[in-house]
Amino acid sequence: MSIYRVIKSRKTDYENPIKVYEGEKVICKEESNEAGDWAGWVYCKSDNNEGWIPKQIINKSGDIGLVVEDYDATEFDVEVDEIIIMDKILNGWIWGAKKDNPLIKGWIPLNHLEKI
């Protein structure tokens, strides 16, 4: 378990994050710039939503992708000095929980955090 401190406040851009499940098919619309800040993401459309999904969990064939593990794109709004307990790091983001509310999980950009 790694612990991080928020060094830059951030509000989520997505009020209705995409959630997909193993075995679900999605339409892959766009890939992130591999040379940019957010390499490794694919913008997808599911039956009821759309959003960015990690490239690693999609088996693509043309513009159709098969999701190989459940994924929830929920992001946290964070304020400076909040403490985050990391579960995993993926493509420049951390999935984890706020120390003061460990039962709710979300994503935070790694460039908004410092390891403590």
N, C-alpha and C positions, 0 to 999 in steps of 0.2 A: 504494500500500500504506500503510495506516494502522496505527499501533501503539498499543495500550492497555495500561494497568496495572490489575490487579484491585484494587479498593478495598474489596470486601466479599466474604467467603467465601460459597460456596453449594454445596449438594449437589443433584444432580438429583432430580426427583420421579418420573422415569420410567425404570425399569430395562430396559424393553423398548420403545424408541421406535418409533413408526410410520415406515415407509418406503413411499413410493408412487412409481409410475412413470408417465411420460407415457402417456396413453391409458387409464389405469386408471379404473374407476368406483368411487366411494365413496358412502356414505350420509352426508349432512350432518345432524348431530343438533342442533348448537347453535352460535350465533355469539357471539364475545366481546363484551363491552360496549364500544361505540365511544367512550364517555366515560371508560372506565376505563384502567388502566395498560397493558393488553394489547389494544388495539384492532387489528382486522384479522386475527383468527384464527377458524377454523371447526373445531369438534370433529367429526371424521369417523370412520366405521367402514369399514375395508377388508375384504377377504376374510379376513384373518388377524390383524388388529390394530385398534386405535383410538387416536386422539390428535389433537392440534391441528396444523392445516395452515394456511399463509398463504392468506388469502382471494384474493390476487392470482393464485394458480396453480390455481384451481378455477373452471370454468365450471359454474355451478349452474342446474338446472332443477328447481324444487320442492325436494325433499329429496335429489335425486340430483346428484352432482357429477362432472365429468370432469376429471381431473388433466391440466394442460397442460405440466407439466415435472416431471422427477424431483425428489423431496424426501425428505430424511432428517432426522428430528427428534432426532437424537442431541444430547444436552446434555453439557457438561463439568461436572465437579466442579472448583471453583476455590478457590484460597487467595489471601489478600492478598499483593500484590507479584508474582504471576505475570504474565508478559508474554504478551499475545495479539496475533497478527498477523491483521488483519481481511481477509476476502475481500469481504464485503458486509454491509450493515445492512438489516434488514427488520422492520418492526412492533415496534420497541423491542428487538430482539435483534441480536447480531452473530454471523455465521458466520465462523469462522476456525480458526486453529491456535494451540496453545501454542508459544512460541518454542523451548522445549526438545524439542518433538516435532512438527515441521512437517508430517509426513505424515498425522497423524490430525486430522480436522476435527470441529467441534461448534459448538453454539449456546451463547451466554452472554448473559444479560440486560444491556442497555446500562447500566442503572442500577447495575450492579455494577462498572463500569469507568470509567476516566478516560483521555482521549486524552493521549499524551505525544509 
